[in-house]
Amino acid sequence: MGIWRRLLLFGGVSLRAGGGATAPLGGSRAMVCRRQLSGAESETLKQRRTQIMSRGLPKQKPIEGVKQVIVVASGKGGVGKSTTAVNLALALAANDSSKAIGLLDVDVYGPSVPKMMNLKGNPELSQSNLMRPLWNYGIACMSMGFLVEENEPVVWRGLMVMSAIEKLLRQVDWGQLDYLVVDMPPGTGDVQLSVSQNIPITDGVSHCCPSWSAVARSRLSASSTSRVHAILLPQPPK
């Protein structure tokens, strides 16, 4: 038994703020030390705690040339999230032909945008060594599917996935875009946190199919990115 524990159990003195009194504990006497913090000290402690907790968080930095970012997420896979992302990008372009629209697929393990946008091939590099997006239907597209073979599975650990997300976010020459629609992977994992913490997001959609399990997962997906004004589509069944 350490010296401080012996003192606490057998010292016979209990110190309290504003006076001392003994308190029995299992036949022994325990010493309880309490100290009330003043208002200024409490505020300083809170500020210090906030400062320490914020050290590990990345600072948000806009994607160069992109004015507004809209994310499309879902709690479960296979509910039509990528279809919604593609249709949203096409609708934005059709609604106003003067707007420049981009579509970024960050679903590393299951990219769907290349097939839905009828695109194949590898992106070219600019003079600045940035990847140039592929174009179709007037939409600039970038996806992990352009960087790997079509039938090749992506079997990567977390650090490799994070490196790929960083490249997709920071090493693409988008030019000047009014809207960038981001097709997120399903769930609430590393990719979702990296995207929401690294870039400022204008708005977001949490997509689900009309079943309670999908709705529940979509609500988790929406709450995990609380800084995004998530829209639940379609509305939960009553």
BATOR-691551 format. One record per residue: residue in three letters; x negated, y, z of N, C-alpha, C in turn. Coordinates in Angstrom, 2 decimals, padded with zeros to 5 digits. Example, Ala and Ser with C-alpha at 12.3 -4.5 7.8 and 13.67 -1.06 7.14 Angstrom:
<semars>
SEMAR  aa    n_xx    n_yy    n_zz   ca_xx   ca_yy   ca_zz    c_xx    c_yy    c_zz
SEMAR ALA -013.19 -005.69  007.80 -012.30 -004.50  007.80 -013.20 -003.30  007.80
SEMAR SER -012.85 -002.25  007.08 -013.67 -001.06  007.14 -012.90  000.03  007.87
</semars>
This chain:
<semars>
SEMAR  aa    n_xx    n_yy    n_zz   ca_xx   ca_yy   ca_zz    c_xx    c_yy    c_zz
SEMAR MET -000.85 -001.19  000.00  000.00  000.00  000.00 -000.89  001.24  000.00
SEMAR GLY -000.62  002.20 -000.91 -001.43  003.39 -001.00 -001.25  004.30  000.19
SEMAR ILE -002.20  005.21  000.35 -002.18  006.10  001.52 -000.95  007.00  001.51
SEMAR TRP -000.57  007.48  000.29  000.59  008.37  000.25  001.87  007.61  000.55
SEMAR ARG  001.97  006.35  000.13  003.17  005.58  000.46  003.24  005.31  001.96
SEMAR ARG  002.08  005.02  002.57  002.08  004.79  004.03  002.50  006.05  004.76
SEMAR LEU  002.00  007.20  004.29  002.38  008.45  004.93  003.88  008.70  004.79
SEMAR LEU  004.43  008.40  003.59  005.85  008.63  003.37  006.71  007.74  004.26
SEMAR LEU  006.28  006.45  004.44  007.10  005.51  005.19  006.91  005.62  006.69
SEMAR PHE  005.70  005.89  007.12  005.41  005.82  008.54  004.93  007.13  009.15
SEMAR GLY  004.92  008.18  008.33  004.37  009.42  008.86  005.22  010.05  009.93
SEMAR GLY  006.53  009.75  009.91  007.40  010.25  010.97  007.83  011.68  010.78
SEMAR VAL  007.55  012.28  009.59  007.92  013.66  009.36  008.63  013.73  008.02
SEMAR SER  009.71  014.45  007.99  010.43  014.68  006.74  010.49  016.17  006.49
SEMAR LEU  009.87  016.62  005.39  009.82  018.04  005.08  010.94  018.37  004.11
SEMAR ARG  011.68  019.41  004.42  012.74  019.88  003.53  012.60  021.39  003.39
SEMAR ALA  013.21  021.90  002.32  013.19  023.34  002.13  013.94  024.01  003.27
SEMAR GLY  013.28  024.93  003.92  013.93  025.66  005.00  013.84  024.98  006.34
SEMAR GLY  013.10  023.89  006.47  013.00  023.25  007.77  012.63  021.80  007.64
SEMAR GLY  012.38  021.12  008.79  011.99  019.73  008.73  012.91  018.88  009.58
SEMAR ALA  013.14  017.66  009.12  013.97  016.72  009.85  013.58  015.33  009.45
SEMAR THR  013.78  014.40  010.36  013.42  013.02  010.07  014.62  012.28  009.53
SEMAR ALA  014.34  011.27  008.67  015.42  010.46  008.10  015.01  009.01  008.16
SEMAR PRO  015.81  008.15  008.84  015.45  006.74  008.94  015.60  006.03  007.61
SEMAR LEU  014.72  005.09  007.34  014.76  004.30  006.12  014.27  002.90  006.42
SEMAR GLY  015.22  001.92  006.63  014.84  000.54  006.88  014.02  000.38  008.14
SEMAR GLY  014.34  001.12  009.21  013.59  001.01  010.45  012.36  001.89  010.47
SEMAR SER  012.03  002.51  009.38  010.89  003.41  009.31  011.39  004.81  009.08
SEMAR ARG  010.49  005.71  009.05  010.84  007.10  008.80  010.27  007.49  007.43
SEMAR ALA  011.07  008.15  006.67  010.63  008.55  005.32  010.46  010.05  005.28
SEMAR MET  009.47  010.47  004.55  009.23  011.89  004.38  009.70  012.28  002.99
SEMAR VAL  010.62  013.20  002.90  011.15  013.64  001.63  010.74  015.08  001.41
SEMAR CYS  010.05  015.32  000.30  009.56  016.66  000.00  010.40  017.25 -001.13
SEMAR ARG  011.02  018.35 -000.92  011.80  019.02 -001.94  011.40  020.48 -002.00
SEMAR ARG  011.47  021.00 -003.22  011.13  022.41 -003.38  012.10  023.02 -004.39
SEMAR GLN  012.77  024.06 -003.97  013.71  024.72 -004.84  012.96  025.70 -005.74
SEMAR LEU  013.20  025.59 -007.07  012.56  026.50 -008.01  013.37  027.79 -008.10
SEMAR SER  012.66  028.89 -008.19  013.34  030.17 -008.38  013.85  030.24 -009.82
SEMAR GLY  014.68  031.25 -010.09  015.23  031.40 -011.44  014.16  031.59 -012.49
SEMAR ALA  013.15  032.42 -012.19  012.08  032.68 -013.15  011.26  031.42 -013.41
SEMAR GLU  010.96  030.67 -012.33  010.18  029.44 -012.48  010.95  028.41 -013.29
SEMAR SER  012.26  028.30 -013.05  013.09  027.35 -013.78  013.12  027.69 -015.27
SEMAR GLU  013.23  028.96 -015.61  013.26  029.39 -017.00  011.92  029.13 -017.68
SEMAR THR  010.83  029.39 -016.94  009.50  029.11 -017.49  009.31  027.63 -017.76
SEMAR LEU  009.81  026.79 -016.83  009.71  025.34 -017.01  010.49  024.89 -018.23
SEMAR LYS  011.68  025.46 -018.45  012.48  025.09 -019.61  011.79  025.49 -020.91
SEMAR GLN  011.20  026.69 -020.91  010.50  027.15 -022.11  009.29  026.27 -022.40
SEMAR ARG  008.58  025.89 -021.35  007.41  025.03 -021.52  007.82  023.66 -022.05
SEMAR ARG  008.91  023.12 -021.53  009.39  021.82 -021.98  009.81  021.87 -023.44
SEMAR THR  010.52  022.95 -023.83  010.93  023.11 -025.22  009.73  023.22 -026.14
SEMAR GLN  008.70  023.96 -025.67  007.50  024.13 -026.49  006.79  022.80 -026.72
SEMAR ILE  006.70  021.98 -025.66  006.02  020.69 -025.79  006.80  019.75 -026.71
SEMAR MET  008.14  019.74 -026.58  008.96  018.84 -027.40  008.95  019.25 -028.86
SEMAR SER  008.77  020.54 -029.15  008.80  021.00 -030.54  007.48  020.81 -031.26
SEMAR ARG  006.43  020.44 -030.54  005.13  020.29 -031.18  005.13  019.19 -032.23
SEMAR GLY  005.86  018.10 -031.97  005.84  016.97 -032.88  006.77  017.13 -034.08
SEMAR LEU  007.61  018.19 -034.11  008.55  018.37 -035.20  007.92  019.19 -036.32
SEMAR PRO  008.09  018.74 -037.57  007.54  019.52 -038.68  008.33  020.80 -038.89
SEMAR LYS  007.69  021.80 -039.47  008.35  023.05 -039.76  009.01  022.94 -041.13
SEMAR GLN  010.24  023.41 -041.20  010.96  023.35 -042.47  010.33  024.29 -043.48
SEMAR LYS  010.17  023.79 -044.70  009.59  024.57 -045.79  010.42  024.33 -047.03
SEMAR PRO  010.92  025.38 -047.66  011.75  025.19 -048.85  010.97  024.51 -049.98
SEMAR ILE  011.69  023.78 -050.82  011.09  023.21 -052.02  010.89  024.34 -053.02
SEMAR GLU  009.71  024.44 -053.56  009.38  025.56 -054.44  010.29  025.58 -055.66
SEMAR GLY  010.91  026.74 -055.88  011.77  026.93 -057.04  013.21  026.50 -056.83
SEMAR VAL  013.53  025.91 -055.69  014.89  025.40 -055.44  015.62  026.36 -054.50
SEMAR LYS  016.78  026.83 -054.93  017.55  027.78 -054.12  018.39  027.08 -053.05
SEMAR GLN  019.14  026.04 -053.44  020.05  025.38 -052.50  019.92  023.87 -052.63
SEMAR VAL  019.98  023.19 -051.48  019.86  021.74 -051.43  021.14  021.15 -050.86
SEMAR ILE  021.70  020.17 -051.55  022.90  019.46 -051.10  022.55  017.98 -050.97
SEMAR VAL  022.72  017.42 -049.78  022.41  016.01 -049.58  023.70  015.20 -049.59
SEMAR VAL  023.59  013.99 -050.16  024.70  013.05 -050.18  024.24  011.80 -049.44
SEMAR ALA  024.89  011.50 -048.32  024.45  010.41 -047.46  025.61  009.45 -047.21
SEMAR SER  025.30  008.32 -046.59  026.33  007.36 -046.18  025.77  006.51 -045.06
SEMAR GLY  026.66  005.97 -044.23  026.21  005.11 -043.15  025.95  003.69 -043.60
SEMAR LYS  026.64  003.26 -044.68  026.49  001.91 -045.20  026.14  001.98 -046.69
SEMAR GLY  025.52  000.92 -047.18  025.21  000.84 -048.59  026.38  000.29 -049.39
SEMAR GLY  026.38  000.58 -050.68  027.39  000.03 -051.56  028.74  000.67 -051.48
SEMAR VAL  028.83  001.90 -050.98  030.14  002.56 -050.84  030.36  003.62 -051.93
SEMAR GLY  029.43  003.77 -052.86  029.59  004.74 -053.94  028.86  006.04 -053.71
SEMAR LYS  027.88  006.05 -052.83  027.14  007.28 -052.51  026.39  007.82 -053.73
SEMAR SER  025.65  006.95 -054.43  024.88  007.41 -055.59  025.80  007.87 -056.71
SEMAR THR  026.94  007.19 -056.88  027.92  007.63 -057.88  028.42  009.03 -057.55
SEMAR THR  028.67  009.28 -056.27  029.11  010.61 -055.85  028.03  011.66 -056.10
SEMAR ALA  026.77  011.31 -055.80  025.67  012.26 -056.01  025.53  012.62 -057.48
SEMAR VAL  025.59  011.60 -058.35  025.48  011.85 -059.79  026.65  012.68 -060.29
SEMAR ASN  027.87  012.32 -059.88  029.05  013.08 -060.31  029.03  014.51 -059.79
SEMAR LEU  028.51  014.70 -058.58  028.41  016.05 -058.03  027.45  016.90 -058.85
SEMAR ALA  026.30  016.33 -059.22  025.34  017.07 -060.03  025.93  017.42 -061.39
SEMAR LEU  026.61  016.45 -062.03  027.21  016.69 -063.33  028.35  017.72 -063.24
SEMAR ALA  029.12  017.66 -062.15  030.22  018.62 -061.97  029.69  020.03 -061.78
SEMAR LEU  028.60  020.16 -061.02  028.01  021.49 -060.83  027.53  022.07 -062.16
SEMAR ALA  026.93  021.22 -062.99  026.45  021.68 -064.30  027.62  022.02 -065.22
SEMAR ALA  028.69  021.22 -065.18  029.84  021.47 -066.04  030.62  022.70 -065.60
SEMAR ASN  030.64  022.95 -064.30  031.39  024.09 -063.77  030.79  025.42 -064.18
SEMAR ASP  029.46  025.47 -064.28  028.78  026.71 -064.66  027.52  026.35 -065.42
SEMAR SER  027.57  026.48 -066.73  026.44  026.07 -067.58  025.21  026.95 -067.38
SEMAR SER  025.38  028.09 -066.73  024.22  028.96 -066.50  023.39  028.51 -065.31
SEMAR LYS  023.91  027.58 -064.52  023.20  027.09 -063.33  022.28  025.93 -063.70
SEMAR ALA  021.09  025.94 -063.13  020.14  024.84 -063.32  020.31  023.84 -062.18
SEMAR ILE  020.52  022.57 -062.53  020.83  021.53 -061.55  019.76  020.45 -061.58
SEMAR GLY  019.37  019.98 -060.40  018.44  018.87 -060.28  019.03  017.77 -059.43
SEMAR LEU  018.54  016.55 -059.64  019.01  015.38 -058.89  017.80  014.61 -058.39
SEMAR LEU  017.66  014.51 -057.07  016.52  013.82 -056.46  017.01  012.57 -055.75
SEMAR ASP  016.46  011.44 -056.14  016.83  010.15 -055.55  015.74  009.74 -054.56
SEMAR VAL  016.03  009.84 -053.25  015.06  009.45 -052.23  015.39  008.10 -051.60
SEMAR ASP  016.27  007.35 -052.25  016.56  005.98 -051.82  015.42  005.10 -052.32
SEMAR VAL  014.36  005.01 -051.52  013.12  004.36 -051.96  013.34  002.89 -052.25
SEMAR TYR  014.10  002.20 -051.40  014.25  000.75 -051.53  015.26  000.33 -052.60
SEMAR GLY  016.20  001.20 -052.92  017.21  000.84 -053.92  017.61  002.02 -054.78
SEMAR PRO  016.70  002.55 -055.59  017.04  003.71 -056.43  018.06  003.35 -057.51
SEMAR SER  019.11  004.16 -057.61  020.18  003.91 -058.58  020.27  004.98 -059.65
SEMAR VAL  019.68  006.13 -059.40  019.81  007.26 -060.32  019.28  006.96 -061.72
SEMAR PRO  018.13  006.27 -061.90  017.67  006.00 -063.27  018.71  005.28 -064.11
SEMAR LYS  019.36  004.26 -063.55  020.38  003.52 -064.30  021.61  004.38 -064.57
SEMAR MET  022.07  005.12 -063.55  023.28  005.92 -063.71  023.09  007.10 -064.65
SEMAR MET  021.87  007.62 -064.71  021.58  008.75 -065.59  020.99  008.29 -066.92
SEMAR ASN  020.93  006.96 -067.13  020.44  006.39 -068.38  019.03  006.91 -068.71
SEMAR LEU  018.15  006.78 -067.73  016.78  007.27 -067.89  015.78  006.15 -067.62
SEMAR LYS  014.71  006.14 -068.39  013.60  005.21 -068.18  012.30  005.94 -068.44
SEMAR GLY  011.21  005.37 -067.92  009.90  005.94 -068.19  009.26  006.52 -066.95
SEMAR ASN  008.03  006.95 -067.13  007.26  007.54 -066.04  007.17  009.04 -066.22
SEMAR PRO  007.22  009.80 -065.14  007.12  011.26 -065.27  005.73  011.70 -065.70
SEMAR GLU  005.69  012.72 -066.53  004.41  013.31 -066.93  003.92  014.24 -065.83
SEMAR LEU  002.62  014.56 -065.91  002.01  015.46 -064.94  001.78  016.83 -065.57
SEMAR SER  002.04  017.86 -064.79  001.79  019.22 -065.25  000.32  019.57 -065.06
SEMAR GLN -000.05  020.75 -065.49 -001.44  021.20 -065.30 -001.78  021.36 -063.82
SEMAR SER -000.77  021.53 -063.00 -000.97  021.63 -061.55 -000.94  020.27 -060.87
SEMAR ASN -000.94  019.20 -061.67 -000.92  017.83 -061.16  000.38  017.52 -060.42
SEMAR LEU  001.47  018.16 -060.86  002.79  017.89 -060.30  003.59  017.05 -061.29
SEMAR MET  004.46  016.18 -060.76  005.30  015.35 -061.62  006.42  016.17 -062.23
SEMAR ARG  006.64  015.97 -063.52  007.73  016.65 -064.21  008.96  015.74 -064.22
SEMAR PRO  010.11  016.26 -063.82  011.31  015.42 -063.79  011.75  015.03 -065.20
SEMAR LEU  012.46  013.91 -065.28  013.06  013.47 -066.53  014.45  014.09 -066.67
SEMAR TRP  014.84  014.35 -067.93  016.09  015.08 -068.16  017.10  014.24 -068.93
SEMAR ASN  018.36  014.38 -068.57  019.47  013.83 -069.35  020.75  014.51 -068.90
SEMAR TYR  021.66  014.72 -069.84  022.94  015.40 -069.57  022.73  016.78 -068.96
SEMAR GLY  021.59  017.39 -069.24  021.31  018.72 -068.71  020.89  018.74 -067.25
SEMAR ILE  020.55  017.58 -066.70  020.18  017.46 -065.29  018.72  017.02 -065.19
SEMAR ALA  017.94  017.71 -064.37  016.56  017.30 -064.09  016.57  016.24 -063.00
SEMAR CYS  015.97  015.08 -063.27  016.06  013.94 -062.34  014.67  013.45 -061.93
SEMAR MET  014.58  013.09 -060.66  013.37  012.44 -060.14  013.79  011.34 -059.19
SEMAR SER  013.13  010.18 -059.32  013.51  009.03 -058.52  012.31  008.13 -058.32
SEMAR MET  012.35  007.36 -057.24  011.33  006.34 -057.01  011.38  005.29 -058.12
SEMAR GLY  012.55  005.15 -058.77  012.69  004.19 -059.85  011.83  004.52 -061.06
SEMAR PHE  011.39  005.78 -061.19  010.50  006.16 -062.29  009.05  005.81 -062.00
SEMAR LEU  008.74  005.49 -060.75  007.36  005.29 -060.34  007.00  003.83 -060.16
SEMAR VAL  007.99  002.94 -060.17  007.75  001.50 -060.04  008.44  000.78 -061.18
SEMAR GLU  008.08 -000.47 -061.40  008.73 -001.27 -062.43  010.20 -001.48 -062.08
SEMAR GLU  011.03 -001.60 -063.12  012.48 -001.66 -062.92  012.89 -002.82 -062.03
SEMAR ASN  012.28 -003.98 -062.21  012.67 -005.17 -061.44  011.70 -005.47 -060.30
SEMAR GLU  010.88 -004.51 -059.95  009.90 -004.71 -058.88  010.45 -004.21 -057.55
SEMAR PRO  010.56 -005.08 -056.54  011.06 -004.61 -055.24  010.01 -003.75 -054.53
SEMAR VAL  010.49 -002.78 -053.78  009.60 -001.92 -052.99  009.55 -002.50 -051.58
SEMAR VAL  008.44 -003.15 -051.26  008.27 -003.77 -049.94  007.19 -002.97 -049.21
SEMAR TRP  007.60 -001.90 -048.58  006.68 -000.97 -047.94  007.02 -000.80 -046.47
SEMAR ARG  005.97 -000.49 -045.70  006.16 -000.11 -044.30  006.44  001.39 -044.19
SEMAR GLY  006.71  001.81 -042.96  007.15  003.18 -042.73  006.21  004.25 -043.24
SEMAR LEU  004.90  004.11 -043.01  003.95  005.14 -043.41  003.91  005.29 -044.92
SEMAR MET  003.99  004.20 -045.65  003.99  004.27 -047.11  005.26  004.93 -047.62
SEMAR VAL  006.39  004.63 -046.97  007.65  005.27 -047.36  007.59  006.77 -047.11
SEMAR MET  007.04  007.16 -045.97  006.93  008.59 -045.66  006.03  009.32 -046.65
SEMAR SER  004.96  008.65 -047.08  004.07  009.24 -048.08  004.81  009.43 -049.40
SEMAR ALA  005.63  008.44 -049.78  006.40  008.55 -051.03  007.42  009.69 -050.94
SEMAR ILE  008.09  009.82 -049.79  009.07  010.90 -049.61  008.39  012.26 -049.69
SEMAR GLU  007.20  012.38 -049.10  006.45  013.64 -049.16  006.12  014.00 -050.60
SEMAR LYS  005.74  013.01 -051.40  005.44  013.28 -052.81  006.69  013.69 -053.57
SEMAR LEU  007.81  013.03 -053.31  009.04  013.37 -054.01  009.53  014.77 -053.63
SEMAR LEU  009.26  015.18 -052.40  009.71  016.50 -051.95  008.78  017.62 -052.39
SEMAR ARG  007.48  017.36 -052.39  006.51  018.44 -052.55  005.70  018.40 -053.84
SEMAR GLN  005.74  017.28 -054.55  004.87  017.16 -055.73  005.65  016.95 -057.01
SEMAR VAL  006.78  017.65 -057.12  007.59  017.63 -058.32  007.74  019.06 -058.83
SEMAR ASP  007.51  019.25 -060.13  007.63  020.57 -060.74  009.07  020.76 -061.22
SEMAR TRP  009.92  021.28 -060.35  011.33  021.46 -060.67  011.58  022.69 -061.53
SEMAR GLY  010.62  023.57 -061.62  010.89  024.85 -062.27  011.76  025.69 -061.35
SEMAR GLN  012.81  026.28 -061.91  013.75  027.07 -061.12  015.11  026.39 -061.12
SEMAR LEU  015.56  025.95 -059.94  016.84  025.27 -059.80  017.77  026.08 -058.91
SEMAR ASP  019.04  026.12 -059.30  020.06  026.72 -058.44  020.54  025.72 -057.40
SEMAR TYR  020.68  024.44 -057.80  021.12  023.40 -056.88  020.27  022.15 -057.08
SEMAR LEU  019.88  021.56 -055.97  019.23  020.25 -056.00  020.08  019.30 -055.17
SEMAR VAL  020.64  018.28 -055.83  021.44  017.26 -055.16  020.50  016.12 -054.77
SEMAR VAL  020.50  015.77 -053.49  019.60  014.72 -052.98  020.42  013.49 -052.64
SEMAR ASP  020.13  012.40 -053.32  020.78  011.12 -053.04  019.98  010.41 -051.95
SEMAR MET  020.53  010.38 -050.74  019.83  009.81 -049.59  020.05  008.30 -049.53
SEMAR PRO  019.15  007.56 -048.86  019.40  006.15 -048.62  020.48  005.98 -047.55
SEMAR PRO  021.14  004.82 -047.50  022.14  004.60 -046.45  021.50  004.46 -045.09
SEMAR GLY  022.26  004.78 -044.05  021.77  004.59 -042.69  021.25  005.87 -042.07
SEMAR THR  020.53  005.70 -040.95  020.02  006.85 -040.18  018.57  006.58 -039.78
SEMAR GLY  017.73  006.37 -040.77  016.34  006.00 -040.49  015.34  007.11 -040.72
SEMAR ASP  014.09  006.71 -040.99  012.99  007.65 -041.14  013.19  008.63 -042.29
SEMAR VAL  013.71  008.13 -043.41  013.86  008.99 -044.58  014.84  010.13 -044.29
SEMAR GLN  015.96  009.81 -043.67  016.96  010.84 -043.36  016.37  011.90 -042.43
SEMAR LEU  015.63  011.46 -041.41  015.02  012.41 -040.48  013.97  013.27 -041.18
SEMAR SER  013.15  012.65 -042.02  012.09  013.39 -042.72  012.67  014.46 -043.63
SEMAR VAL  013.71  014.10 -044.37  014.32  015.07 -045.29  014.96  016.21 -044.53
SEMAR SER  015.76  015.90 -043.51  016.48  016.94 -042.78  015.56  017.83 -041.96
SEMAR GLN  014.40  017.30 -041.54  013.48  018.09 -040.73  012.46  018.86 -041.56
SEMAR ASN  012.24  018.46 -042.82  011.19  019.08 -043.61  011.68  020.16 -044.56
SEMAR ILE  012.94  020.08 -044.98  013.44  021.08 -045.93  014.75  021.67 -045.41
SEMAR PRO  015.00  022.94 -045.70  016.29  023.54 -045.31  017.40  023.01 -046.20
SEMAR ILE  018.49  022.55 -045.60  019.60  021.95 -046.33  020.79  022.91 -046.29
SEMAR THR  021.35  023.17 -047.45  022.48  024.09 -047.55  023.77  023.42 -047.11
SEMAR ASP  024.01  022.22 -047.60  025.26  021.52 -047.29  025.05  020.03 -047.50
SEMAR GLY  026.04  019.25 -047.10  025.89  017.81 -047.24  027.22  017.09 -047.30
SEMAR VAL  027.21  015.90 -047.84  028.38  015.05 -047.94  028.03  013.70 -047.33
SEMAR SER  028.87  013.21 -046.42  028.72  011.86 -045.89  029.81  011.02 -046.50
SEMAR HIS  029.43  010.11 -047.38  030.40  009.37 -048.19  030.67  008.00 -047.58
SEMAR CYS  031.91  007.54 -047.73  032.27  006.20 -047.25  033.43  005.66 -048.06
SEMAR CYS  033.64  004.35 -047.97  034.82  003.74 -048.58  035.91  003.67 -047.51
SEMAR PRO  037.18  003.48 -047.88  038.28  003.53 -046.89  038.39  002.28 -046.02
SEMAR SER  037.40  002.09 -045.17  037.48  001.03 -044.16  036.89  001.59 -042.87
SEMAR TRP  037.37  001.11 -041.73  036.95  001.70 -040.46  035.47  001.47 -040.18
SEMAR SER  034.92  000.34 -040.62  033.49  000.11 -040.38  032.65  001.10 -041.15
SEMAR ALA  033.02  001.38 -042.40  032.28  002.36 -043.20  032.45  003.76 -042.64
SEMAR VAL  033.67  004.07 -042.18  033.93  005.39 -041.60  033.08  005.61 -040.35
SEMAR ALA  033.02  004.59 -039.49  032.24  004.71 -038.26  030.77  004.94 -038.56
SEMAR ARG  030.24  004.20 -039.54  028.83  004.37 -039.89  028.58  005.73 -040.53
SEMAR SER  029.55  006.22 -041.31  029.41  007.53 -041.93  029.38  008.64 -040.90
SEMAR ARG  030.18  008.48 -039.85  030.17  009.49 -038.79  028.83  009.52 -038.09
SEMAR LEU  028.21  008.36 -037.89  026.87  008.33 -037.32  025.88  008.99 -038.24
SEMAR SER  025.99  008.73 -039.53  025.10  009.35 -040.50  025.24  010.86 -040.48
SEMAR ALA  026.49  011.34 -040.38  026.74  012.78 -040.36  026.18  013.41 -039.09
SEMAR SER  026.39  012.76 -037.94  025.93  013.34 -036.68  024.41  013.29 -036.56
SEMAR SER  023.74  012.35 -037.26  022.29  012.28 -037.18  021.63  013.46 -037.86
SEMAR THR  022.32  014.06 -038.80  021.83  015.27 -039.45  022.75  016.42 -039.06
SEMAR SER  022.74  016.74 -037.78  023.71  017.69 -037.23  023.54  019.10 -037.79
SEMAR ARG  022.37  019.41 -038.33  022.19  020.73 -038.90  022.87  020.87 -040.25
SEMAR VAL  023.36  019.73 -040.80  024.07  019.76 -042.08  025.55  019.83 -041.82
SEMAR HIS  026.26  020.65 -042.57  027.73  020.71 -042.46  028.30  019.53 -043.23
SEMAR ALA  028.42  018.39 -042.61  028.79  017.16 -043.31  030.28  017.13 -043.63
SEMAR ILE  030.58  016.69 -044.85  031.96  016.53 -045.29  032.21  015.04 -045.42
SEMAR LEU  033.26  014.53 -044.81  033.55  013.10 -044.84  034.48  012.81 -046.01
SEMAR LEU  033.99  012.05 -047.00  034.78  011.70 -048.18  034.82  010.20 -048.36
SEMAR PRO  035.98  009.58 -048.60  037.30  010.21 -048.45  037.69  010.31 -047.00
SEMAR GLN  038.84  010.83 -046.72  039.29  010.97 -045.33  039.55  009.59 -044.73
SEMAR PRO  039.27  009.41 -043.42  039.48  008.11 -042.78  040.94  007.68 -042.88
SEMAR PRO  041.19  006.37 -043.03  042.58  005.90 -043.07  043.25  006.06 -041.73
SEMAR LYS  044.53  006.34 -041.73  045.28  006.54 -040.49  045.93  005.24 -040.04
</semars>
